[in-house]
Amino acid sequence: MRNIFRVPDLRGKILFTIAILGAYRLGSQVPVPGIDFDAILSLREQADQTGGVLALLNLFSGGALTNFAIFALGIMPYITASIIIQILTVAIPRLEQLQQQGAVGQRKITQYTRYLTLAIAFIQATGITFIFGRGQGTALGNTSAVIVIPDFTFARVGLVILSLTAGVALLMWMGELISQRGVGNGMSLLIFASVVSTIPFDGARLRAVQGNFYLGAAIVVAIGMMVAIVFIEQGQRRIPVQFSKRQVGRQMYGGQNTYIPLKVNQSGVIPVIFASSILFLPVLLSNVLNWGWFQTFVNDYLTQPDSIVYILFFGMLIVGFAYFYTAISFDPARQADNIRKQGGFIPGVRPGPQTERYLAKILNRITLPGALFIAFVALIPTVLLSLTSDLGAMGGGGAAIGFGGVSILIAAGVALETMKQIDSQLLQRNYEGFLK
């Protein structure tokens, strides 16, 4: 820790990151204008009692949703926009060409993502405003309707929607500032701050409801899960690559041996974040369509962590997004082509199509256990808390999510990635890093 603050450049980046995160937490407590504060307190209490999708969304916003703060939507609209853009990149040749143009094309794609984020934020802000403004919050798992906007006029509703949308734009800008001038991935750190900020309160509520022994057992399980997460995150399959010698003029080049590191969990915590944002869509649709049977299905199955439908749906989303993100981040065809152009080969495998098939086969084999692991970590602790505790009946349902697997996975994964970035910058300056 002392080495971090000995480097002026790194010290400035870390202090800047902390300042932005502090501003984000401050904005999570500032409510939008024109709301009923007594209704806000009631909404927060119901989220703590019932859990479900409302508690999950409240987790990713760091409590800003139940405060109806300017950052109530959190960074989830940006995550949803990123999913859509990445899917369209595979389907639309123009976007694929932009992705292959380097920094110039990436700036264009980032610009498209920003515009789409604002559009999604406006739609979600409108949906949430109508859900709670007119007392339709029962579909989010509430036991009773909460009317947050007492004076439901066009001007008041427009002000609330505009404030929530502007909050998303400001939050997106803050995340990009962290990525450019701070340490770590800005969007991931904002989600990390939201998740970590709820853990002390959820732990205290768990202790008040279940006692010290249950809290101690939950902490031991959480630490064990963190150790397993670090173990899987560090796991690699190293594929050896040899480069033949070639002579250029009087110089001899090549001949060295290296390897391609394929991570067991190539996608990190991104599938859990993606799946959580998709899980919100049926809830929003149930309020927009206003179909009784659909609202009943969403409320009974998709908002209950111990429901078999919730477990299967959320688990399949995580596994599917793990394969999807891995396919985007690592292209076997492009990797095989690069190895061939550089005069390299994998021992025992011919260059070209055979190398591509070999890499694809290994990638599929190691992605499956990694995807199943993160689905297991995201679901099992939350299900155990829901089944073995009296949280739902005694006013602590939100702790089943805030102190569950999603929180542990995101907190450990983002912290590990940030530590790696700090570690690499320390090693570049000849300082001893964190990781041994």
The 8 nearest C-alpha neighbors of each residue, nearest first, counted from 0:
[[1, 3, 2, 4, 433, 432, 5, 431],
 [0, 2, 3, 4, 5, 6, 10, 430],
 [1, 3, 5, 0, 4, 430, 6, 431],
 [4, 2, 0, 1, 5, 6, 10, 9],
 [3, 5, 10, 6, 2, 1, 7, 9],
 [4, 6, 2, 3, 7, 1, 10, 9],
 [5, 7, 4, 9, 8, 10, 3, 2],
 [8, 6, 10, 9, 11, 5, 4, 3],
 [9, 7, 11, 10, 6, 12, 4, 13],
 [8, 10, 12, 11, 6, 7, 13, 3],
 [11, 9, 4, 7, 13, 12, 8, 6],
 [10, 12, 14, 8, 9, 13, 15, 7],
 [13, 11, 181, 9, 15, 10, 14, 182],
 [12, 14, 16, 10, 15, 11, 181, 182],
 [13, 15, 17, 11, 16, 12, 18, 10],
 [16, 14, 18, 12, 13, 17, 181, 11],
 [15, 17, 13, 181, 19, 18, 14, 177],
 [18, 16, 14, 20, 15, 19, 21, 13],
 [17, 19, 21, 15, 16, 20, 14, 22],
 [20, 18, 22, 16, 21, 17, 23, 15],
 [21, 19, 23, 17, 22, 18, 16, 24],
 [22, 20, 18, 24, 23, 19, 17, 25],
 [23, 21, 25, 19, 20, 24, 26, 18],
 [24, 22, 20, 26, 21, 25, 19, 27],
 [23, 25, 27, 21, 26, 22, 20, 28],
 [24, 26, 22, 23, 27, 28, 21, 29],
 [25, 27, 23, 29, 28, 24, 22, 70],
 [28, 26, 63, 24, 25, 70, 68, 29],
 [27, 29, 26, 25, 68, 30, 63, 66],
 [28, 30, 68, 26, 27, 69, 31, 25],
 [68, 31, 29, 67, 69, 28, 66, 32],
 [30, 32, 68, 69, 159, 162, 67, 33],
 [33, 31, 34, 30, 159, 158, 162, 155],
 [32, 34, 155, 31, 148, 35, 159, 150],
 [35, 33, 148, 147, 32, 36, 31, 149],
 [34, 36, 38, 147, 37, 148, 39, 149],
 [37, 35, 39, 38, 34, 40, 147, 66],
 [38, 36, 40, 39, 35, 41, 147, 42],
 [37, 39, 41, 35, 36, 147, 40, 42],
 [40, 38, 36, 42, 37, 41, 66, 43],
 [41, 39, 43, 37, 38, 42, 44, 36],
 [40, 42, 38, 44, 39, 43, 45, 37],
 [43, 41, 39, 45, 40, 44, 65, 38],
 [44, 42, 65, 40, 46, 41, 45, 39],
 [43, 45, 41, 47, 42, 46, 40, 48],
 [46, 44, 48, 42, 47, 43, 49, 141],
 [45, 47, 43, 54, 48, 44, 50, 49],
 [48, 46, 397, 44, 395, 45, 396, 49],
 [49, 47, 394, 396, 395, 45, 46, 391],
 [48, 50, 396, 46, 391, 45, 47, 51],
 [49, 51, 397, 396, 54, 46, 48, 47],
 [52, 50, 302, 303, 54, 53, 140, 49],
 [51, 53, 55, 302, 54, 139, 56, 140],
 [52, 54, 56, 139, 55, 51, 57, 46],
 [53, 55, 50, 57, 397, 46, 52, 51],
 [56, 54, 52, 58, 57, 53, 51, 400],
 [57, 55, 53, 58, 59, 54, 52, 60],
 [56, 58, 54, 62, 60, 64, 55, 59],
 [57, 59, 55, 61, 56, 60, 194, 54],
 [60, 58, 56, 61, 57, 193, 190, 194],
 [61, 59, 73, 57, 63, 58, 62, 193],
 [193, 60, 62, 58, 63, 59, 194, 57],
 [63, 61, 57, 60, 64, 65, 58, 66],
 [62, 64, 71, 27, 66, 68, 60, 61],
 [65, 63, 71, 67, 57, 66, 62, 60],
 [64, 66, 43, 67, 63, 62, 42, 39],
 [65, 67, 63, 68, 64, 39, 30, 62],
 [68, 66, 64, 65, 30, 71, 63, 31],
 [30, 69, 67, 71, 29, 63, 66, 70],
 [68, 70, 166, 163, 31, 71, 30, 162],
 [71, 69, 166, 68, 73, 27, 72, 63],
 [70, 72, 64, 63, 68, 73, 67, 69],
 [73, 71, 70, 60, 74, 64, 75, 167],
 [74, 72, 60, 70, 71, 75, 167, 59],
 [73, 75, 77, 76, 72, 78, 167, 170],
 [74, 76, 78, 77, 73, 79, 276, 72],
 [77, 75, 79, 78, 116, 120, 74, 119],
 [76, 78, 116, 80, 75, 79, 74, 81],
 [79, 77, 75, 81, 76, 80, 82, 74],
 [78, 80, 76, 82, 81, 77, 75, 83],
 [81, 79, 77, 83, 116, 82, 78, 115],
 [80, 82, 78, 84, 79, 83, 85, 77],
 [83, 81, 79, 85, 80, 84, 86, 78],
 [82, 84, 80, 86, 81, 85, 87, 79],
 [85, 83, 87, 81, 86, 82, 88, 80],
 [86, 84, 88, 82, 87, 83, 81, 89],
 [85, 87, 83, 88, 84, 89, 82, 90],
 [86, 88, 90, 84, 89, 85, 91, 83],
 [89, 87, 94, 85, 95, 86, 91, 90],
 [88, 90, 87, 86, 91, 95, 85, 92],
 [89, 91, 87, 88, 92, 86, 95, 94],
 [90, 92, 88, 93, 87, 94, 89, 95],
 [93, 91, 95, 94, 96, 90, 88, 89],
 [94, 92, 96, 95, 91, 97, 88, 98],
 [95, 93, 88, 97, 96, 92, 91, 98],
 [94, 96, 92, 98, 88, 97, 93, 89],
 [97, 95, 93, 99, 94, 98, 92, 100],
 [96, 98, 104, 94, 100, 95, 99, 93],
 [97, 99, 95, 96, 104, 100, 105, 94],
 [98, 100, 96, 97, 101, 95, 104, 105],
 [101, 99, 104, 97, 98, 103, 96, 102],
 [100, 102, 99, 104, 103, 105, 98, 97],
 [101, 103, 105, 104, 106, 100, 98, 107],
 [104, 102, 106, 105, 101, 100, 107, 97],
 [103, 105, 97, 100, 107, 106, 98, 102],
 [106, 104, 102, 108, 107, 103, 98, 109],
 [105, 107, 109, 103, 104, 108, 110, 102],
 [106, 108, 110, 104, 105, 109, 111, 103],
 [107, 109, 105, 111, 110, 106, 112, 104],
 [110, 108, 112, 106, 107, 111, 105, 113],
 [109, 111, 107, 113, 112, 108, 106, 114],
 [110, 112, 108, 114, 113, 109, 115, 107],
 [113, 111, 109, 115, 110, 114, 80, 116],
 [112, 114, 116, 110, 111, 115, 109, 117],
 [115, 113, 111, 117, 116, 112, 110, 118],
 [114, 116, 118, 112, 117, 113, 80, 119],
 [117, 115, 113, 77, 119, 80, 114, 118],
 [116, 118, 120, 114, 115, 119, 121, 113],
 [117, 119, 115, 121, 116, 120, 122, 114],
 [120, 118, 122, 116, 121, 117, 76, 123],
 [121, 119, 117, 123, 164, 118, 122, 76],
 [120, 122, 124, 118, 119, 164, 123, 117],
 [123, 121, 119, 125, 120, 124, 126, 118],
 [124, 122, 126, 120, 125, 121, 127, 119],
 [125, 123, 121, 127, 160, 126, 122, 120],
 [126, 124, 128, 122, 123, 127, 160, 121],
 [125, 127, 123, 129, 124, 128, 130, 122],
 [128, 126, 130, 124, 129, 125, 123, 131],
 [127, 129, 125, 132, 126, 130, 131, 124],
 [128, 130, 132, 126, 127, 131, 133, 125],
 [131, 129, 135, 127, 136, 128, 132, 133],
 [132, 130, 134, 146, 136, 133, 147, 128],
 [131, 133, 148, 129, 146, 147, 128, 134],
 [132, 134, 131, 146, 129, 135, 130, 148],
 [133, 135, 146, 144, 145, 131, 136, 132],
 [136, 134, 130, 137, 144, 131, 133, 138],
 [135, 137, 144, 138, 130, 131, 139, 134],
 [138, 136, 141, 139, 140, 144, 135, 143],
 [139, 137, 140, 136, 298, 294, 282, 141],
 [140, 138, 53, 137, 136, 141, 52, 282],
 [139, 141, 138, 137, 51, 298, 302, 49],
 [142, 140, 137, 143, 139, 45, 136, 49],
 [141, 143, 137, 140, 45, 144, 49, 136],
 [144, 142, 141, 137, 145, 136, 45, 134],
 [143, 145, 134, 136, 137, 135, 146, 141],
 [144, 146, 134, 131, 147, 38, 136, 42],
 [147, 145, 134, 132, 131, 133, 148, 38],
 [146, 148, 132, 35, 38, 131, 34, 145],
 [149, 147, 132, 34, 150, 146, 151, 35],
 [148, 150, 151, 147, 146, 35, 34, 132],
 [151, 149, 148, 152, 155, 33, 34, 156],
 [150, 152, 149, 148, 156, 155, 132, 153],
 [153, 151, 155, 154, 150, 156, 157, 149],
 [152, 154, 156, 155, 157, 151, 158, 150],
 [153, 155, 157, 152, 156, 158, 151, 159],
 [156, 154, 158, 152, 157, 153, 159, 151],
 [155, 157, 159, 153, 158, 154, 152, 160],
 [156, 158, 154, 160, 155, 159, 153, 161],
 [157, 159, 155, 161, 156, 160, 162, 154],
 [158, 160, 162, 156, 161, 157, 163, 31],
 [161, 159, 157, 163, 124, 162, 158, 125],
 [160, 162, 158, 164, 159, 163, 157, 165],
 [163, 161, 159, 165, 160, 164, 158, 166],
 [162, 164, 166, 160, 69, 165, 161, 124],
 [165, 163, 161, 167, 166, 120, 121, 162],
 [164, 166, 168, 162, 167, 163, 161, 169],
 [167, 165, 163, 69, 70, 169, 164, 168],
 [166, 168, 170, 164, 165, 169, 171, 70],
 [169, 167, 165, 171, 166, 170, 172, 164],
 [170, 168, 166, 172, 167, 171, 165, 173],
 [169, 171, 167, 173, 172, 168, 166, 174],
 [170, 172, 168, 174, 173, 169, 167, 175],
 [171, 173, 169, 175, 170, 174, 176, 168],
 [174, 172, 170, 176, 171, 175, 169, 177],
 [175, 173, 185, 186, 171, 177, 176, 172],
 [174, 176, 178, 172, 177, 173, 185, 179],
 [177, 175, 173, 179, 174, 178, 180, 172],
 [176, 178, 181, 185, 174, 175, 180, 179],
 [177, 179, 185, 175, 184, 176, 181, 180],
 [180, 178, 176, 177, 181, 175, 182, 185],
 [181, 179, 177, 176, 178, 12, 182, 15],
 [180, 182, 12, 177, 16, 178, 15, 179],
 [183, 181, 12, 13, 177, 16, 178, 184],
 [184, 182, 417, 178, 185, 420, 181, 188],
 [183, 185, 178, 187, 186, 188, 177, 182],
 [184, 186, 174, 177, 178, 188, 187, 175],
 [185, 187, 174, 189, 188, 184, 190, 74],
 [188, 186, 190, 189, 184, 185, 191, 413],
 [187, 189, 191, 185, 190, 186, 192, 184],
 [188, 190, 192, 186, 191, 187, 185, 193],
 [189, 191, 193, 187, 188, 192, 59, 194],
 [192, 190, 188, 194, 189, 193, 410, 187],
 [191, 193, 189, 195, 190, 194, 196, 188],
 [61, 194, 192, 190, 196, 191, 60, 195],
 [193, 195, 191, 196, 192, 197, 58, 406],
 [194, 196, 192, 198, 197, 193, 191, 410],
 [195, 197, 193, 194, 198, 192, 61, 199],
 [198, 196, 195, 200, 194, 199, 201, 401],
 [197, 199, 201, 195, 200, 196, 202, 402],
 [200, 198, 202, 201, 197, 203, 196, 195],
 [201, 199, 203, 202, 198, 197, 204, 196],
 [202, 200, 398, 204, 198, 203, 199, 205],
 [201, 203, 205, 199, 200, 204, 198, 206],
 [202, 204, 206, 200, 205, 201, 207, 199],
 [205, 203, 207, 201, 206, 202, 208, 200],
 [206, 204, 202, 208, 203, 207, 209, 201],
 [205, 207, 210, 203, 209, 204, 214, 211],
 [208, 206, 204, 205, 210, 209, 203, 211],
 [207, 209, 205, 206, 210, 204, 390, 393],
 [208, 210, 206, 205, 213, 207, 388, 211],
 [211, 209, 206, 212, 213, 207, 208, 214],
 [210, 212, 214, 206, 213, 215, 209, 207],
 [211, 213, 215, 214, 210, 216, 209, 206],
 [212, 214, 216, 215, 211, 210, 209, 217],
 [215, 213, 217, 211, 216, 212, 206, 218],
 [214, 216, 212, 218, 217, 213, 211, 219],
 [215, 217, 213, 219, 214, 218, 212, 220],
 [216, 218, 214, 220, 215, 219, 221, 213],
 [219, 217, 221, 215, 220, 216, 222, 214],
 [218, 220, 216, 222, 221, 217, 223, 215],
 [221, 219, 223, 217, 218, 222, 224, 216],
 [220, 222, 218, 224, 219, 223, 217, 225],
 [223, 221, 225, 219, 224, 220, 218, 226],
 [224, 222, 220, 226, 225, 221, 219, 227],
 [223, 225, 227, 221, 222, 226, 228, 220],
 [226, 224, 228, 222, 227, 223, 411, 229],
 [227, 225, 223, 229, 224, 228, 230, 222],
 [226, 228, 230, 224, 225, 229, 231, 223],
 [229, 227, 225, 231, 230, 226, 232, 224],
 [228, 230, 232, 226, 227, 231, 233, 225],
 [231, 229, 227, 233, 228, 232, 226, 234],
 [230, 232, 234, 228, 233, 229, 227, 263],
 [233, 231, 229, 234, 230, 228, 264, 263],
 [232, 234, 230, 231, 229, 235, 262, 263],
 [235, 233, 231, 232, 263, 262, 230, 236],
 [236, 234, 262, 261, 263, 260, 237, 233],
 [235, 237, 261, 260, 262, 238, 263, 234],
 [238, 236, 260, 259, 258, 235, 261, 239],
 [237, 239, 259, 258, 236, 240, 260, 345],
 [240, 238, 258, 257, 345, 237, 259, 241],
 [239, 241, 345, 258, 257, 344, 256, 343],
 [242, 240, 256, 343, 344, 345, 255, 257],
 [243, 241, 343, 254, 253, 342, 255, 256],
 [242, 244, 254, 253, 342, 343, 245, 241],
 [245, 243, 253, 254, 252, 242, 251, 246],
 [246, 244, 252, 251, 253, 243, 247, 254],
 [245, 247, 251, 250, 252, 248, 249, 244],
 [246, 248, 250, 249, 251, 245, 252, 244],
 [249, 247, 250, 246, 251, 245, 252, 244],
 [248, 250, 247, 251, 246, 252, 245, 244],
 [249, 251, 247, 248, 246, 252, 245, 253],
 [252, 250, 246, 245, 247, 244, 249, 253],
 [251, 253, 245, 244, 246, 250, 254, 247],
 [254, 252, 244, 255, 242, 243, 245, 251],
 [253, 255, 244, 243, 242, 256, 252, 241],
 [256, 254, 253, 242, 241, 257, 243, 244],
 [257, 255, 241, 240, 242, 254, 258, 239],
 [256, 258, 240, 239, 241, 255, 259, 242],
 [257, 259, 239, 238, 240, 237, 260, 256],
 [258, 260, 238, 237, 261, 239, 240, 257],
 [261, 259, 237, 236, 235, 258, 262, 238],
 [262, 260, 236, 235, 237, 259, 263, 265],
 [263, 261, 235, 265, 264, 234, 236, 260],
 [262, 264, 365, 369, 234, 235, 265, 366],
 [265, 263, 369, 262, 266, 267, 232, 366],
 [264, 266, 262, 263, 267, 325, 261, 366],
 [265, 267, 264, 325, 321, 324, 269, 268],
 [268, 266, 269, 264, 265, 412, 232, 270],
 [267, 269, 271, 270, 409, 412, 266, 272],
 [268, 270, 272, 271, 267, 266, 273, 321],
 [271, 269, 320, 273, 317, 321, 272, 268],
 [270, 272, 274, 273, 269, 268, 317, 275],
 [273, 271, 275, 269, 270, 274, 276, 268],
 [272, 274, 270, 276, 271, 275, 269, 277],
 [275, 273, 277, 271, 316, 276, 272, 317],
 [276, 274, 278, 272, 277, 273, 271, 279],
 [275, 277, 273, 278, 274, 279, 75, 272],
 [278, 276, 274, 279, 280, 275, 273, 79],
 [279, 277, 275, 276, 280, 274, 281, 313],
 [278, 280, 277, 282, 276, 281, 283, 275],
 [279, 281, 283, 282, 277, 278, 284, 276],
 [282, 280, 284, 283, 279, 285, 278, 297],
 [283, 281, 285, 279, 280, 284, 297, 139],
 [282, 284, 280, 281, 286, 285, 279, 287],
 [285, 283, 287, 281, 286, 282, 288, 280],
 [284, 286, 294, 282, 283, 288, 287, 289],
 [287, 285, 289, 284, 283, 288, 282, 130],
 [286, 288, 284, 289, 285, 283, 126, 290],
 [287, 289, 285, 290, 286, 284, 293, 283],
 [290, 288, 286, 287, 285, 291, 294, 293],
 [291, 289, 293, 288, 292, 294, 285, 286],
 [290, 292, 294, 293, 295, 289, 285, 296],
 [291, 293, 295, 294, 290, 296, 297, 289],
 [294, 292, 296, 290, 295, 291, 285, 297],
 [295, 293, 285, 297, 291, 296, 292, 298],
 [294, 296, 292, 298, 293, 297, 299, 291],
 [295, 297, 293, 299, 294, 298, 300, 292],
 [298, 296, 301, 294, 300, 295, 299, 293],
 [297, 299, 295, 302, 138, 296, 300, 140],
 [300, 298, 296, 297, 295, 301, 302, 303],
 [299, 301, 297, 303, 302, 306, 298, 308],
 [300, 302, 297, 309, 303, 298, 299, 308],
 [301, 303, 51, 52, 298, 300, 140, 297],
 [302, 304, 51, 306, 305, 300, 301, 309],
 [305, 303, 306, 382, 309, 302, 51, 381],
 [304, 306, 382, 303, 385, 307, 386, 310],
 [307, 305, 309, 308, 303, 304, 300, 310],
 [306, 308, 310, 309, 311, 305, 300, 304],
 [309, 307, 311, 306, 310, 300, 312, 301],
 [308, 310, 301, 306, 312, 307, 311, 313],
 [311, 309, 307, 313, 308, 312, 314, 306],
 [310, 312, 314, 308, 309, 313, 315, 307],
 [313, 311, 309, 315, 314, 310, 308, 316],
 [312, 314, 316, 310, 315, 311, 309, 317],
 [315, 313, 311, 317, 374, 316, 312, 310],
 [316, 314, 318, 312, 317, 313, 319, 311],
 [315, 317, 319, 313, 274, 314, 318, 320],
 [316, 318, 270, 314, 320, 315, 319, 274],
 [319, 317, 370, 321, 315, 320, 316, 314],
 [320, 318, 316, 322, 321, 317, 315, 323],
 [319, 321, 323, 270, 317, 322, 318, 324],
 [320, 322, 318, 270, 319, 324, 323, 370],
 [323, 321, 325, 319, 320, 324, 326, 318],
 [324, 322, 320, 326, 321, 325, 319, 327],
 [323, 325, 327, 326, 321, 322, 320, 266],
 [326, 324, 322, 328, 327, 323, 266, 265],
 [327, 325, 323, 324, 329, 328, 322, 330],
 [328, 326, 324, 325, 329, 323, 330, 85],
 [327, 329, 325, 326, 324, 330, 266, 265],
 [330, 328, 326, 327, 325, 331, 334, 333],
 [329, 331, 333, 332, 334, 326, 327, 328],
 [332, 330, 334, 355, 333, 358, 359, 335],
 [333, 331, 355, 335, 334, 330, 336, 352],
 [332, 334, 336, 330, 335, 331, 337, 355],
 [333, 335, 331, 337, 336, 332, 330, 338],
 [334, 336, 338, 332, 355, 337, 333, 354],
 [335, 337, 333, 339, 334, 338, 340, 332],
 [338, 336, 340, 334, 339, 335, 333, 341],
 [337, 339, 343, 335, 341, 336, 340, 334],
 [338, 340, 336, 342, 337, 341, 343, 350],
 [341, 339, 337, 342, 338, 336, 343, 335],
 [342, 340, 338, 339, 343, 337, 242, 336],
 [343, 341, 339, 340, 242, 243, 338, 344],
 [342, 344, 242, 338, 241, 339, 341, 243],
 [345, 343, 241, 240, 350, 346, 338, 242],
 [344, 346, 240, 348, 239, 347, 241, 343],
 [347, 345, 348, 344, 240, 241, 239, 349],
 [346, 348, 345, 349, 344, 350, 354, 353],
 [349, 347, 345, 346, 354, 350, 353, 344],
 [348, 350, 353, 354, 351, 347, 344, 345],
 [351, 349, 354, 344, 339, 353, 348, 352],
 [350, 352, 354, 353, 335, 355, 349, 336],
 [353, 351, 355, 354, 356, 350, 335, 332],
 [354, 352, 356, 355, 351, 349, 357, 350],
 [353, 355, 357, 350, 352, 351, 356, 335],
 [354, 356, 352, 332, 331, 358, 335, 353],
 [357, 355, 359, 353, 354, 358, 360, 352],
 [356, 358, 354, 360, 355, 359, 353, 361],
 [357, 359, 355, 361, 360, 356, 331, 362],
 [360, 358, 362, 356, 357, 361, 331, 355],
 [361, 359, 357, 363, 358, 362, 356, 364],
 [360, 362, 364, 358, 363, 359, 365, 357],
 [363, 361, 359, 365, 360, 364, 366, 358],
 [364, 362, 366, 360, 361, 365, 359, 367],
 [363, 365, 361, 362, 366, 367, 360, 368],
 [364, 366, 263, 362, 367, 363, 368, 361],
 [367, 365, 369, 363, 364, 368, 362, 370],
 [366, 368, 370, 369, 365, 364, 371, 363],
 [369, 367, 371, 370, 366, 372, 365, 263],
 [370, 368, 264, 372, 366, 263, 367, 371],
 [371, 369, 318, 367, 372, 373, 368, 321],
 [372, 370, 374, 368, 369, 373, 375, 367],
 [373, 371, 375, 369, 370, 374, 368, 376],
 [372, 374, 376, 375, 370, 371, 377, 369],
 [375, 373, 371, 377, 314, 372, 376, 317],
 [376, 374, 372, 373, 378, 377, 379, 371],
 [375, 377, 373, 404, 374, 378, 379, 372],
 [378, 376, 404, 405, 374, 375, 373, 379],
 [379, 377, 375, 381, 376, 380, 404, 374],
 [378, 380, 382, 381, 375, 376, 383, 377],
 [381, 379, 383, 404, 403, 382, 378, 384],
 [380, 382, 403, 384, 399, 379, 383, 378],
 [381, 383, 385, 379, 305, 384, 380, 304],
 [384, 382, 380, 386, 385, 381, 387, 379],
 [385, 383, 381, 399, 382, 387, 386, 388],
 [384, 386, 382, 383, 387, 388, 399, 381],
 [385, 387, 383, 384, 388, 382, 305, 389],
 [388, 386, 384, 383, 385, 389, 382, 390],
 [389, 387, 390, 384, 386, 385, 209, 391],
 [388, 390, 392, 391, 393, 387, 209, 208],
 [391, 389, 395, 396, 393, 388, 392, 394],
 [390, 392, 396, 389, 393, 395, 394, 48],
 [391, 393, 389, 390, 394, 48, 395, 396],
 [394, 392, 390, 391, 389, 395, 208, 48],
 [395, 393, 48, 390, 391, 392, 396, 47],
 [394, 396, 390, 48, 47, 397, 398, 391],
 [395, 397, 50, 391, 48, 49, 390, 398],
 [396, 398, 50, 47, 399, 54, 395, 400],
 [397, 399, 401, 201, 400, 402, 396, 395],
 [398, 400, 397, 381, 384, 396, 403, 402],
 [401, 399, 403, 398, 402, 397, 381, 55],
 [400, 402, 398, 403, 399, 397, 406, 58],
 [403, 401, 398, 400, 399, 198, 201, 406],
 [404, 402, 381, 400, 380, 399, 401, 406],
 [403, 405, 377, 407, 380, 376, 406, 381],
 [406, 404, 377, 408, 407, 403, 409, 400],
 [407, 405, 409, 404, 408, 403, 194, 410],
 [408, 406, 404, 410, 405, 409, 411, 403],
 [407, 409, 405, 411, 406, 410, 412, 404],
 [408, 410, 412, 406, 411, 407, 268, 413],
 [409, 411, 407, 413, 408, 191, 412, 406],
 [412, 410, 414, 408, 409, 413, 407, 415],
 [411, 413, 409, 415, 414, 410, 408, 268],
 [414, 412, 416, 415, 410, 411, 409, 417],
 [415, 413, 417, 411, 412, 416, 410, 418],
 [414, 416, 418, 412, 413, 417, 411, 419],
 [417, 415, 419, 413, 418, 414, 412, 420],
 [418, 416, 183, 414, 420, 419, 415, 413],
 [419, 417, 415, 421, 420, 416, 422, 414],
 [420, 418, 422, 416, 417, 421, 423, 415],
 [419, 421, 417, 423, 422, 418, 424, 183],
 [422, 420, 418, 424, 419, 423, 425, 417],
 [421, 423, 432, 419, 425, 420, 424, 433],
 [422, 424, 426, 420, 425, 421, 419, 427],
 [425, 423, 427, 421, 422, 426, 420, 428],
 [424, 426, 430, 422, 428, 427, 423, 432],
 [425, 427, 429, 423, 430, 428, 424, 432],
 [428, 426, 424, 425, 429, 423, 430, 422],
 [427, 429, 426, 425, 430, 424, 6, 423],
 [430, 428, 426, 427, 425, 431, 432, 424],
 [431, 429, 425, 426, 428, 432, 2, 427],
 [430, 432, 426, 425, 429, 433, 2, 422],
 [433, 431, 422, 425, 434, 426, 430, 423],
 [434, 432, 422, 435, 431, 418, 419, 421],
 [433, 435, 432, 422, 419, 418, 431, 423],
 [434, 433, 432, 431, 422, 419, 426, 423]]
